[in-house]
Amino acid sequence: PNLQVDSSSKSLPQEHPANQDLDLVQTALAGTDTLRIVFEQLERPDAPGLQTAQTIWGLRSLQHWLENTDGNAGLADLSGVQVDKVYSPVPYLEQTRQGLSKLMDEEVERFFTILKERSGLAFLSDDSKMLQITIRMRVSGSSAFLSLTERLEQKIPEFVPHLRFQFTGSGVLASESANNIAKGQVQSVLIALAIVFTLLSLMFLSWKMGLIALFPNLVAVLLFFGGLGWAGISIGVTIS
């Protein structure tokens, strides 16, 4: 088995209260992990804006792809990710006008204006320069979460090529931080070995003797990480 870098609540025993509560919520309701995508208009004079029919149709296609409602493959090949719900203005607009057939830009602008006046769901920022959708899902760990963002970076331009986007939210911060911490553990061990090798080489005035003296330390490190890989234990925040 290969050694992997990943962080998740599964590092805790299955009988741990945190795992049991998480399973209950995700089984009875929906996934507890969220990813927010913020869209902005491209800085081009001819680029369509956020409050346009083209944007709504693009978001509709993106949502159907994520939720696999059109019979497409979607994220079926992405291990450890299950999208439960996508919160976007599309279904609310569809319900308001009973479909999106012959949708006009003026209708989209009026829809967002009504939402703002009624203090409805805030998909659009106050200055109307940013539009946000939220994906609620279940992910197995930080690696799966980051794999999802990488896939979305490739797919989103296919649906809304006239918009630029960025990922935000606590899920992004937590996953990237967890992976950076885990990778930092490996890097710190390699740096420590390099420093020890340098000191031993200077002490014995020979790089060969430094390498020989380093061998017991190197074996211990290889046994540790090899044991993790053989046991299928991922390097994460809880493995230091």
C-alpha positions as CSV (number, residue, x, y, z in Angstrom):
1,P,0.0,0.0,0.0
2,N,1.1,3.6,-0.7
3,L,1.6,6.2,2.0
4,Q,-1.1,8.9,1.7
5,V,-1.5,12.4,3.1
6,D,-5.1,13.0,4.3
7,S,-7.0,14.3,7.3
8,S,-10.5,13.4,8.4
9,S,-12.6,12.6,11.4
10,K,-12.1,8.9,10.6
11,S,-8.8,9.2,12.4
12,L,-11.0,8.7,15.5
13,P,-12.4,5.3,16.4
14,Q,-15.8,4.5,14.8
15,E,-17.4,4.3,18.3
16,H,-16.2,7.8,19.2
17,P,-19.1,10.1,19.9
18,A,-17.9,12.6,17.2
19,N,-18.0,9.9,14.5
20,Q,-21.4,8.6,15.7
21,D,-23.0,12.1,15.7
22,L,-21.5,12.8,12.3
23,D,-22.9,9.6,10.8
24,L,-26.3,10.4,12.2
25,V,-26.5,13.9,10.8
26,Q,-25.2,12.8,7.3
27,T,-27.6,9.8,7.2
28,A,-30.7,11.6,8.4
29,L,-30.1,15.0,6.8
30,A,-27.2,15.7,4.4
31,G,-23.5,16.1,4.3
32,T,-21.9,18.5,6.8
33,D,-19.1,19.7,4.5
34,T,-19.7,22.8,2.4
35,L,-17.9,24.5,-0.4
36,R,-18.8,28.0,-1.5
37,I,-18.1,29.2,-5.0
38,V,-18.0,33.0,-5.6
39,F,-18.5,34.2,-9.2
40,E,-17.5,37.6,-10.6
41,Q,-17.9,39.1,-14.1
42,L,-14.8,39.1,-16.3
43,E,-13.2,42.5,-16.8
44,R,-14.2,42.7,-20.4
45,P,-16.6,45.2,-21.9
46,D,-18.4,42.5,-23.9
47,A,-18.6,40.0,-21.0
48,P,-22.1,39.1,-19.8
49,G,-22.9,40.1,-16.3
50,L,-24.0,38.1,-13.3
51,Q,-27.7,39.0,-13.6
52,T,-28.2,37.6,-17.1
53,A,-30.0,34.6,-18.6
54,Q,-26.7,33.2,-19.8
55,T,-25.4,33.1,-16.2
56,I,-28.5,31.4,-14.9
57,W,-28.4,28.8,-17.7
58,G,-24.7,28.1,-17.0
59,L,-25.4,27.7,-13.2
60,R,-28.3,25.4,-14.0
61,S,-26.0,23.1,-16.1
62,L,-23.3,23.2,-13.4
63,Q,-25.9,22.3,-10.7
64,H,-27.3,19.4,-12.8
65,W,-23.8,18.1,-13.4
66,L,-22.9,18.3,-9.7
67,E,-26.2,16.6,-8.6
68,N,-26.0,14.1,-11.5
69,T,-29.7,14.9,-12.5
70,D,-29.2,14.7,-16.2
71,G,-27.8,11.1,-16.3
72,N,-24.3,12.4,-16.7
73,A,-21.3,10.8,-15.0
74,G,-20.8,13.9,-12.8
75,L,-18.5,13.2,-9.9
76,A,-19.2,9.4,-9.9
77,D,-15.5,8.7,-10.6
78,L,-14.3,10.9,-7.8
79,S,-13.7,8.7,-4.8
80,G,-14.7,10.0,-1.4
81,V,-17.1,12.7,-2.6
82,Q,-20.9,12.7,-2.5
83,V,-22.8,15.9,-3.3
84,D,-26.1,16.1,-1.5
85,K,-27.4,19.6,-2.3
86,V,-26.4,22.7,-4.3
87,Y,-27.8,26.0,-3.1
88,S,-28.1,28.4,-6.0
89,P,-30.6,30.9,-7.3
90,V,-31.6,28.6,-10.2
91,P,-34.3,26.4,-8.5
92,Y,-35.9,29.5,-6.9
93,L,-36.1,31.3,-10.2
94,E,-37.4,28.2,-11.9
95,Q,-40.2,27.9,-9.3
96,T,-41.0,31.6,-9.6
97,R,-41.6,31.5,-13.3
98,Q,-42.4,27.8,-13.7
99,G,-39.3,27.0,-15.8
100,L,-36.6,28.9,-17.5
101,S,-38.0,28.8,-21.1
102,K,-37.4,32.1,-22.9
103,L,-35.7,33.6,-19.9
104,M,-34.8,37.2,-20.4
105,D,-32.1,39.3,-18.7
106,E,-34.7,41.7,-17.3
107,E,-36.5,38.8,-15.5
108,V,-33.2,37.8,-13.8
109,E,-32.5,41.3,-12.7
110,R,-36.1,41.6,-11.3
111,F,-35.7,38.3,-9.5
112,F,-32.6,39.4,-7.6
113,T,-34.2,42.8,-6.8
114,I,-37.3,41.1,-5.3
115,L,-35.0,38.7,-3.3
116,K,-33.1,41.7,-1.9
117,E,-36.3,43.6,-1.1
118,R,-37.8,40.7,0.7
119,S,-34.6,39.9,2.6
120,G,-34.5,36.5,0.9
121,L,-31.5,34.3,0.3
122,A,-28.4,36.4,-0.3
123,F,-26.9,34.9,-3.5
124,L,-25.9,38.3,-4.8
125,S,-23.6,40.7,-2.9
126,D,-25.0,44.1,-2.0
127,D,-23.0,45.8,-4.7
128,S,-24.1,43.1,-7.2
129,K,-20.5,42.3,-8.2
130,M,-20.3,38.8,-6.7
131,L,-22.7,35.8,-6.8
132,Q,-22.3,32.8,-4.5
133,I,-23.5,29.2,-4.6
134,T,-23.0,26.6,-1.9
135,I,-22.3,22.9,-2.3
136,R,-23.3,20.7,0.6
137,M,-21.7,17.3,0.5
138,R,-20.0,14.4,2.2
139,V,-16.2,14.0,1.8
140,S,-14.0,11.3,3.2
141,G,-11.1,13.7,4.0
142,S,-9.0,16.7,3.0
143,S,-7.6,15.0,0.0
144,A,-11.0,14.2,-1.4
145,F,-12.1,17.8,-0.8
146,L,-9.1,19.2,-2.6
147,S,-9.6,16.7,-5.5
148,L,-13.1,18.1,-5.9
149,T,-11.9,21.7,-6.1
150,E,-9.3,20.6,-8.8
151,R,-12.1,19.0,-10.8
152,L,-14.3,22.0,-10.5
153,E,-11.5,24.3,-11.7
154,Q,-11.5,22.3,-14.9
155,K,-15.3,22.0,-15.3
156,I,-16.7,25.3,-14.2
157,P,-15.3,27.2,-17.3
158,E,-17.2,24.8,-19.5
159,F,-20.5,26.0,-18.0
160,V,-19.9,29.7,-17.3
161,P,-16.9,30.7,-19.4
162,H,-17.9,34.4,-19.1
163,L,-17.3,34.4,-15.3
164,R,-14.3,34.1,-13.1
165,F,-14.6,32.2,-9.8
166,Q,-12.9,31.4,-6.6
167,F,-13.5,28.9,-3.8
168,T,-14.1,30.0,-0.2
169,G,-15.4,28.9,3.1
170,S,-14.2,27.0,6.2
171,G,-14.0,23.7,4.2
172,V,-11.3,25.1,1.9
173,L,-9.3,26.6,4.7
174,A,-9.5,23.5,6.9
175,S,-8.6,21.1,4.0
176,E,-5.7,23.1,2.7
177,S,-4.4,23.7,6.3
178,A,-4.6,20.0,7.2
179,N,-2.8,19.0,4.0
180,N,-0.1,21.7,4.5
181,I,0.4,20.5,8.1
182,A,0.7,16.9,7.0
183,K,3.1,17.6,4.2
184,G,5.1,19.8,6.5
185,Q,5.6,16.8,8.8
186,V,7.3,14.9,6.0
187,Q,9.3,17.9,4.9
188,S,10.5,18.6,8.5
189,V,11.8,15.0,8.8
190,L,13.7,15.2,5.5
191,I,15.2,18.6,6.6
192,A,16.2,17.1,9.9
193,L,17.9,14.2,8.2
194,A,19.8,16.5,5.9
195,I,21.0,18.6,8.9
196,V,22.1,15.5,10.8
197,F,23.9,14.2,7.8
198,T,25.7,17.5,7.3
199,L,26.8,17.7,11.0
200,L,28.0,14.1,11.0
201,S,29.9,14.6,7.8
202,L,31.7,17.7,9.3
203,M,32.4,15.8,12.5
204,F,34.0,12.8,10.8
205,L,35.4,14.9,7.9
206,S,33.9,12.5,5.5
207,W,30.6,12.3,3.8
208,K,30.8,8.5,3.6
209,M,31.2,8.3,7.4
210,G,28.4,10.8,7.8
211,L,26.1,8.6,5.6
212,I,27.1,5.5,7.6
213,A,26.4,7.3,10.9
214,L,23.1,8.5,9.6
215,F,21.9,5.0,8.6
216,P,20.4,4.0,12.0
217,N,18.3,7.2,12.0
218,L,17.3,6.7,8.4
219,V,16.1,3.1,9.1
220,A,13.9,4.3,12.0
221,V,12.2,6.9,9.7
222,L,11.7,4.4,6.9
223,L,10.2,1.9,9.3
224,F,7.9,4.5,10.8
225,F,6.5,5.7,7.4
226,G,6.6,2.3,5.9
227,G,4.5,1.0,8.8
228,L,2.0,3.7,8.2
229,G,1.7,2.9,4.6
230,W,1.5,-0.9,5.2
231,A,-1.3,-0.4,7.8
232,G,-3.2,2.0,5.5
233,I,-2.8,4.9,7.9
234,S,-2.8,8.3,6.3
235,I,-0.5,11.1,7.4
236,G,-2.7,13.9,8.8
237,V,-3.1,16.4,11.6
238,T,-3.6,13.6,14.1
239,I,-0.5,11.7,13.0
240,S,2.7,13.6,13.9
